[in-house]
Amino acid sequence: MNAPLKIARLDASQADFSQHLDTLLAWEGVSDKGVNDRVEEIIAAVRERGDDALIEYTARFDGLNANSMADLTLDRARLELALERITAEQRSALELAAERVRVYHEHQVQPSWRYTEPDGTILGQQITPLDRAGLYVPGGKASYPSSVLMNAIPAKVAGVPEVVMVVPTPRGEINELVLAAACLAGVDRVFTLGGAQAVAALAYGTQTVPRVDKIVGPGNIYVATAKRSVFGQVGIDMIAGPSEILVVCDGQTDPDWIAMDLFSQAEHDEDAQSILLSPDADFLDAVEASLNRLLDGLERAEMVRVSLQTRGALIKVESLEHACEVSNRIAPEHLELSVADPEALLPLIRHAGAIFMGRYTPEALGDYCAGPNHVLPTSGTARFSSPLGVYDFQKRSSIIFCSPEGASELGKTASVLARGESLTAHARSAEYRIKP
């Protein structure tokens, strides 16, 4: 039998709790100089040599030798073939998830709008989709069809004409589920590229890979560093940190359920964070017992153990209201309100990527098929960031139409303000429109 799990136990009423919490939450996601230098070198090579650099890096890093970019390109027919190759059960699950994600995001679509003032001046906002979006998907043995759905479907709902996907296929390993998801999500083109070189290709374009307006999707430290480097040249969704779950429980949910909910994030990687808040100390004991009893039955038990022992915690709070205060301090990616009346706590929650309400709503449902997007702000950025959505694939342009009367009146105000800023041309431009 393995040694007992050593997960941190904290008491939020203690004077030094804030210090302990800061230590627990600390995560350094900035790349070191070596990674940055390597990424910059790769980006420069792709910008200079285009397709030739992509072919070279794919051979070096993915062990996949290609004679030309045609060998690294998958057409729509190949995606449709993947949809035929997966099992009927897998196809049905993907189709259901895709439909739920699509329906949810259709509710996010905002129309253009305008209003007319009494003098005939028209003001408004025109909303238009991006021309082209790029989607990065981890490849090889990793299988993230859910990420394909969550990133590509909002883009298509937003009206993006072309979605380009890059996915590495180390040593030629192609994941049929990922390609099937791309087919269902409406992905237009797929290139079997990965790493910083794929990000560079999407950001700057090559002879074969088209330049995109925004890059979305998860990846390793090289992908994240490359996305940070090309930001400004293109838009990006976010620089994501490790996955997180925070569970607030009143002590009445089955401890095994809560333990498995905590495991569900810890199995992502060793840096993932799983935290439970409860005012019931006996319940915290019961969950700790469940964690120890259920851990060895997990496929990624050792990864989970490292995650929980280095970044996990069971925290005693004074009340559920106090738990909400602590939750807002943490601003978690995923927040479960596993309580009898989650609606009563909802007004107290200000910062969370996604909020899962009640005992029967595990975070895992949100990862795959509930409908809302699973691309969420991490590392406390839920204080100022939101889930990926349709709005991330649209632009807003202001509409201003002045009638002669409106231009005359607004010109008087603009003139005063412009001359106050010593911008004479601004002032005179406005003054030309003022009626005598």
C-alpha positions as CSV (number, residue, x, y, z in Angstrom):
1,M,0.0,0.0,0.0
2,N,1.3,3.5,-0.8
3,A,2.0,6.0,1.9
4,P,-1.0,8.2,3.0
5,L,-1.6,11.3,0.9
6,K,-0.2,14.4,2.5
7,I,-2.5,17.1,1.5
8,A,-2.3,20.5,3.2
9,R,-4.9,21.3,5.9
10,L,-5.5,25.0,6.6
11,D,-7.8,27.0,8.8
12,A,-9.0,30.2,7.3
13,S,-9.6,31.7,10.8
14,Q,-5.9,31.6,11.7
15,A,-3.9,34.8,11.6
16,D,-1.3,33.5,9.2
17,F,-3.9,32.0,6.8
18,S,-3.4,34.7,4.1
19,Q,0.3,34.0,4.0
20,H,-0.3,30.3,3.7
21,L,-2.8,30.9,1.0
22,D,-0.5,33.1,-1.0
23,T,2.2,30.4,-0.9
24,L,-0.3,27.7,-2.0
25,L,-1.5,29.8,-4.9
26,A,1.9,30.9,-6.1
27,W,2.7,29.6,-9.6
28,E,5.5,30.9,-11.8
29,G,4.3,30.5,-15.4
30,V,6.9,32.7,-17.0
31,S,9.3,30.9,-19.4
32,D,12.9,30.9,-18.6
33,K,15.5,32.6,-20.8
34,G,16.4,29.4,-22.5
35,V,12.8,28.7,-23.6
36,N,12.3,32.3,-24.7
37,D,15.5,32.3,-26.8
38,R,14.6,29.0,-28.5
39,V,11.1,30.2,-29.3
40,E,12.4,33.5,-30.7
41,E,14.8,31.5,-32.9
42,I,12.1,29.3,-34.2
43,I,9.7,32.3,-34.9
44,A,12.5,34.1,-36.8
45,A,13.3,31.0,-38.9
46,V,9.6,30.5,-39.9
47,R,9.3,34.2,-40.8
48,E,12.4,34.0,-42.9
49,R,12.1,30.5,-44.5
50,G,8.4,29.7,-44.3
51,D,7.4,26.2,-45.4
52,D,11.0,25.0,-45.4
53,A,11.4,25.8,-41.8
54,L,8.1,24.1,-40.9
55,I,9.2,20.9,-42.7
56,E,12.6,21.0,-40.9
57,Y,11.2,21.6,-37.4
58,T,8.6,18.9,-37.9
59,A,11.3,16.4,-38.7
60,R,13.4,17.5,-35.8
61,F,10.8,17.8,-33.1
62,D,8.1,15.4,-34.2
63,G,10.1,12.7,-36.0
64,L,7.9,13.2,-39.1
65,N,9.7,13.5,-42.4
66,A,7.8,15.3,-45.1
67,N,8.8,15.9,-48.7
68,S,6.5,19.0,-48.9
69,M,3.7,20.8,-47.1
70,A,1.3,18.6,-48.9
71,D,2.4,15.8,-46.6
72,L,1.5,18.0,-43.6
73,T,-1.9,19.0,-44.9
74,L,-5.3,17.3,-44.2
75,D,-8.2,18.2,-46.4
76,R,-11.9,18.1,-45.6
77,A,-12.3,14.6,-47.0
78,R,-9.7,13.3,-44.4
79,L,-11.7,14.9,-41.6
80,E,-14.9,13.2,-42.9
81,L,-13.1,9.9,-43.0
82,A,-12.1,10.3,-39.4
83,L,-15.8,10.8,-38.5
84,E,-16.6,7.5,-40.2
85,R,-13.7,5.7,-38.5
86,I,-14.6,6.4,-34.9
87,T,-17.1,4.2,-33.1
88,A,-20.8,4.9,-33.2
89,E,-20.7,5.6,-29.5
90,Q,-17.9,8.1,-29.9
91,R,-19.6,9.8,-32.8
92,S,-22.9,10.1,-30.9
93,A,-21.1,11.6,-27.9
94,L,-19.2,14.1,-30.1
95,E,-22.4,15.1,-32.0
96,L,-24.3,15.7,-28.7
97,A,-21.5,17.7,-27.2
98,A,-21.1,19.8,-30.4
99,E,-24.8,20.6,-30.5
100,R,-24.9,21.6,-26.9
101,V,-21.8,23.8,-27.3
102,R,-23.3,25.4,-30.4
103,V,-26.7,26.1,-28.9
104,Y,-25.1,27.7,-25.8
105,H,-22.8,29.9,-27.8
106,E,-25.6,31.0,-30.2
107,H,-27.1,32.8,-27.1
108,Q,-23.9,35.0,-27.0
109,V,-24.4,36.4,-30.5
110,Q,-24.9,40.2,-30.3
111,P,-26.4,42.2,-33.1
112,S,-25.1,45.5,-34.4
113,W,-27.0,48.5,-33.1
114,R,-27.5,52.2,-33.6
115,Y,-29.7,55.1,-32.4
116,T,-30.7,58.4,-33.8
117,E,-30.5,61.7,-31.9
118,P,-33.1,64.4,-32.3
119,D,-30.9,66.4,-34.7
120,G,-30.4,63.4,-37.0
121,T,-26.9,62.3,-35.7
122,I,-26.6,58.6,-35.7
123,L,-24.4,56.6,-33.3
124,G,-24.0,52.9,-33.0
125,Q,-21.8,49.8,-33.1
126,Q,-21.2,47.4,-36.0
127,I,-20.1,43.9,-35.0
128,T,-18.2,41.8,-37.6
129,P,-16.4,38.5,-37.3
130,L,-12.7,38.0,-37.7
131,D,-11.6,36.9,-41.2
132,R,-9.7,33.9,-40.1
133,A,-9.0,32.1,-36.8
134,G,-6.2,29.7,-35.9
135,L,-6.7,26.8,-33.5
136,Y,-3.9,25.0,-31.8
137,V,-4.6,21.5,-30.6
138,P,-2.2,19.2,-28.7
139,G,-1.5,16.0,-30.7
140,G,0.1,12.6,-30.6
141,K,-1.2,10.3,-27.9
142,A,-3.0,13.2,-26.3
143,S,-6.7,13.3,-27.2
144,Y,-8.5,16.6,-26.8
145,P,-11.5,16.5,-29.1
146,S,-13.4,18.6,-26.5
147,S,-10.9,21.4,-27.0
148,V,-11.5,21.4,-30.7
149,L,-15.3,21.8,-30.1
150,M,-14.8,24.5,-27.5
151,N,-12.5,26.6,-29.7
152,A,-13.8,26.1,-33.2
153,I,-17.6,26.2,-32.6
154,P,-17.7,29.7,-31.1
155,A,-15.6,30.9,-34.0
156,K,-18.1,29.5,-36.5
157,V,-21.1,30.8,-34.5
158,A,-19.4,34.2,-34.6
159,G,-19.4,34.0,-38.3
160,V,-15.6,33.5,-38.9
161,P,-15.4,32.3,-42.6
162,E,-12.2,30.2,-42.1
163,V,-10.9,28.3,-39.1
164,V,-7.4,26.8,-39.5
165,M,-6.3,24.1,-37.2
166,V,-2.8,23.0,-36.4
167,V,-2.2,19.7,-34.6
168,P,1.2,17.9,-34.2
169,T,1.3,14.2,-35.2
170,P,4.5,12.9,-33.7
171,R,5.9,10.0,-35.7
172,G,2.8,10.1,-37.7
173,E,0.4,9.4,-34.8
174,I,-3.0,10.8,-35.9
175,N,-5.8,11.0,-33.4
176,E,-9.1,10.2,-35.2
177,L,-11.2,11.6,-32.4
178,V,-9.6,15.0,-32.8
179,L,-10.1,15.0,-36.6
180,A,-13.7,13.9,-36.2
181,A,-14.3,16.7,-33.8
182,A,-12.8,19.1,-36.3
183,C,-15.1,17.8,-38.9
184,L,-18.2,18.4,-36.7
185,A,-17.0,21.8,-35.5
186,G,-16.6,23.1,-39.1
187,V,-12.8,23.4,-39.2
188,D,-11.8,24.4,-42.7
189,R,-8.1,23.4,-43.0
190,V,-5.8,21.3,-40.9
191,F,-2.0,21.2,-40.8
192,T,-0.1,18.6,-38.9
193,L,2.2,21.0,-37.3
194,G,3.0,21.7,-33.6
195,G,5.1,23.7,-31.2
196,A,6.3,27.2,-31.6
197,Q,6.7,26.8,-35.3
198,A,3.0,26.2,-35.7
199,V,2.2,29.3,-33.8
200,A,4.7,31.3,-35.9
201,A,3.1,30.0,-39.1
202,L,-0.4,31.0,-38.0
203,A,0.8,34.5,-36.8
204,Y,2.9,35.4,-39.9
205,G,1.8,33.0,-42.6
206,T,4.0,30.9,-44.9
207,Q,3.7,29.9,-48.6
208,T,1.1,27.3,-47.5
209,V,-0.2,28.2,-44.0
210,P,-2.4,31.3,-44.1
211,R,-2.0,34.1,-41.7
212,V,-4.8,34.3,-39.1
213,D,-6.2,37.1,-37.0
214,K,-6.3,35.3,-33.7
215,I,-4.8,32.1,-32.2
216,V,-6.6,30.1,-29.6
217,G,-6.1,26.7,-28.0
218,P,-3.9,25.1,-25.3
219,G,-0.3,23.9,-25.6
220,N,2.9,23.3,-23.7
221,I,5.4,25.9,-22.5
222,Y,6.8,26.4,-25.9
223,V,3.4,27.0,-27.4
224,A,2.4,29.4,-24.6
225,T,5.7,31.3,-25.0
226,A,5.2,31.6,-28.7
227,K,1.7,32.9,-28.3
228,R,3.0,35.5,-25.9
229,S,5.7,36.5,-28.4
230,V,3.3,36.9,-31.4
231,F,0.6,38.7,-29.4
232,G,0.2,42.1,-31.1
233,Q,0.9,40.6,-34.5
234,V,-2.2,38.5,-33.9
235,G,-4.7,38.3,-31.1
236,I,-4.6,35.4,-28.6
237,D,-7.1,33.9,-26.3
238,M,-5.0,33.8,-23.1
239,I,-1.8,32.5,-21.6
240,A,-3.3,29.6,-19.6
241,G,-1.8,28.3,-16.4
242,P,-2.4,24.9,-14.7
243,S,-6.0,23.7,-14.4
244,E,-7.8,24.6,-11.1
245,I,-10.9,23.5,-9.1
246,L,-12.2,25.1,-6.0
247,V,-15.1,23.2,-4.2
248,V,-17.3,24.9,-1.6
249,C,-19.3,22.3,0.3
250,D,-21.6,22.4,3.2
251,G,-20.6,19.0,4.4
252,Q,-23.7,17.2,3.0
253,T,-22.4,15.9,-0.3
254,D,-21.0,12.4,-0.5
255,P,-17.3,12.6,0.4
256,D,-16.4,10.2,-2.5
257,W,-18.1,12.6,-5.0
258,I,-16.0,15.5,-3.7
259,A,-12.8,13.5,-3.7
260,M,-13.3,12.5,-7.3
261,D,-14.1,16.1,-8.2
262,L,-10.8,17.2,-6.7
263,F,-9.1,14.3,-8.6
264,S,-10.6,15.4,-11.9
265,Q,-8.4,18.5,-12.0
266,A,-5.3,16.9,-10.3
267,E,-5.1,14.3,-13.1
268,H,-4.4,17.1,-15.6
269,D,-0.8,17.6,-14.5
270,E,1.4,17.9,-11.5
271,D,0.9,21.7,-11.3
272,A,-2.9,21.5,-11.3
273,Q,-4.6,22.8,-8.2
274,S,-7.5,21.2,-6.2
275,I,-8.9,23.0,-3.1
276,L,-11.9,22.2,-0.9
277,L,-13.5,24.8,1.4
278,S,-16.0,23.7,4.1
279,P,-17.1,24.9,7.5
280,D,-17.4,21.3,8.6
281,A,-14.1,19.9,10.0
282,D,-15.5,16.4,10.2
283,F,-16.4,16.5,6.5
284,L,-12.9,17.6,5.6
285,D,-11.7,14.5,7.5
286,A,-14.1,12.3,5.6
287,V,-13.0,13.7,2.2
288,E,-9.4,13.2,3.1
289,A,-10.2,9.6,3.9
290,S,-12.0,9.2,0.5
291,L,-9.0,10.7,-1.2
292,N,-6.7,8.1,0.3
293,R,-9.0,5.2,-0.4
294,L,-9.8,6.1,-4.0
295,L,-6.4,7.4,-5.2
296,D,-4.8,4.1,-6.1
297,G,-7.6,3.2,-8.4
298,L,-6.9,6.1,-10.7
299,E,-5.0,5.7,-14.0
300,R,-2.9,8.7,-13.2
301,A,-2.6,8.1,-9.5
302,E,1.1,9.3,-9.2
303,M,0.4,12.5,-11.1
304,V,-2.6,13.1,-8.9
305,R,-0.6,12.4,-5.7
306,V,2.0,15.0,-6.7
307,S,-0.6,17.6,-7.6
308,L,-2.5,17.3,-4.4
309,Q,0.6,17.1,-2.2
310,T,2.2,20.2,-3.7
311,R,-0.7,22.4,-4.6
312,G,-3.9,20.9,-3.1
313,A,-5.5,21.9,0.2
314,L,-8.5,21.2,2.5
315,I,-9.5,24.4,4.1
316,K,-11.7,24.9,7.2
317,V,-13.8,28.1,6.9
318,E,-16.1,29.8,9.4
319,S,-19.2,29.7,7.2
320,L,-20.3,29.3,3.6
321,E,-20.3,33.1,3.4
322,H,-16.7,33.1,4.5
323,A,-16.0,30.4,1.9
324,C,-17.3,32.8,-0.7
325,E,-14.9,35.5,0.5
326,V,-12.0,33.1,0.3
327,S,-13.2,31.9,-3.2
328,N,-13.1,35.5,-4.4
329,R,-9.6,35.9,-3.1
330,I,-8.6,32.8,-5.1
331,A,-10.6,33.6,-8.3
332,P,-10.6,30.0,-9.4
333,E,-10.9,28.7,-13.0
334,H,-13.7,26.2,-11.9
335,L,-15.9,26.8,-8.8
336,E,-18.2,24.1,-7.5
337,L,-20.9,25.3,-5.1
338,S,-21.8,21.8,-3.7
339,V,-24.4,23.1,-1.3
340,A,-28.1,22.7,-0.6
341,D,-28.9,26.2,-1.9
342,P,-26.3,27.4,-4.4
343,E,-28.5,30.2,-5.6
344,A,-28.2,31.9,-2.2
345,L,-24.4,31.9,-2.5
346,L,-24.2,33.0,-6.2
347,P,-24.7,36.8,-5.5
348,L,-21.6,36.6,-3.2
349,I,-19.4,35.2,-6.0
350,R,-17.5,37.9,-7.9
351,H,-14.6,36.1,-9.5
352,A,-14.7,32.6,-11.1
353,G,-14.3,31.3,-14.6
354,A,-17.2,28.9,-14.4
355,I,-19.6,28.2,-11.5
356,F,-21.1,24.8,-11.1
357,M,-24.3,24.9,-9.1
358,G,-25.4,22.2,-6.7
359,R,-24.3,18.6,-5.7
360,Y,-25.2,17.1,-9.1
361,T,-23.1,19.4,-11.3
362,P,-19.5,18.2,-11.3
363,E,-16.9,20.2,-13.2
364,A,-16.3,17.3,-15.6
365,L,-19.6,17.9,-17.3
366,G,-18.5,21.4,-18.1
367,D,-15.3,20.1,-19.7
368,Y,-17.2,18.0,-22.3
369,C,-20.8,18.5,-22.9
370,A,-22.7,20.9,-20.6
371,G,-22.5,23.7,-23.3
372,P,-20.6,26.6,-21.8
373,N,-17.0,27.0,-22.9
374,H,-14.3,25.1,-21.0
375,V,-11.5,27.6,-22.0
376,L,-11.4,29.6,-18.8
377,P,-9.2,32.1,-17.0
378,T,-6.6,30.5,-14.6
379,S,-4.1,31.7,-12.0
380,G,-6.4,34.3,-10.5
381,T,-7.1,36.0,-13.8
382,A,-10.8,35.4,-13.4
383,R,-10.6,38.8,-11.5
384,F,-10.5,40.5,-14.9
385,S,-11.0,37.8,-17.6
386,S,-13.9,35.8,-19.0
387,P,-14.4,32.4,-20.6
388,L,-13.7,32.0,-24.3
389,G,-16.8,32.8,-26.3
390,V,-18.3,34.2,-29.5
391,Y,-17.3,37.7,-28.6
392,D,-13.6,36.6,-28.8
393,F,-14.0,36.0,-32.5
394,Q,-15.8,39.3,-33.3
395,K,-14.7,43.0,-33.5
396,R,-16.8,46.0,-32.6
397,S,-16.6,49.2,-34.8
398,S,-18.1,52.4,-33.6
399,I,-20.6,54.1,-36.0
400,I,-20.7,57.9,-36.1
401,F,-22.8,59.9,-38.6
402,C,-23.3,63.6,-37.9
403,S,-26.1,65.6,-39.4
404,P,-25.2,69.2,-40.4
405,E,-26.9,70.4,-37.2
406,G,-25.2,67.8,-35.1
407,A,-21.8,68.5,-36.5
408,S,-22.3,72.2,-35.8
409,E,-23.1,71.7,-32.1
410,L,-20.5,69.0,-31.4
411,G,-17.9,71.1,-33.3
412,K,-18.2,73.8,-30.6
413,T,-17.4,71.4,-27.8
414,A,-14.7,69.7,-29.8
415,S,-13.1,73.1,-30.6
416,V,-12.9,74.1,-26.9
417,L,-11.4,70.7,-25.9
418,A,-8.9,70.5,-28.8
419,R,-7.6,74.0,-28.3
420,G,-7.2,73.1,-24.6
421,E,-4.9,70.3,-25.7
422,S,-3.1,72.6,-28.2
423,L,-4.2,70.5,-31.1
424,T,-5.1,73.3,-33.5
425,A,-5.8,71.2,-36.6
426,H,-8.3,69.2,-34.6
427,A,-10.0,72.4,-33.5
428,R,-10.1,73.9,-37.0
429,S,-11.4,70.7,-38.5
430,A,-14.3,70.7,-36.1
431,E,-14.8,74.5,-36.5
432,Y,-15.2,74.2,-40.3
433,R,-18.5,72.3,-39.6
434,I,-19.9,75.0,-37.3
435,K,-22.8,76.8,-38.9
436,P,-22.4,80.6,-38.9
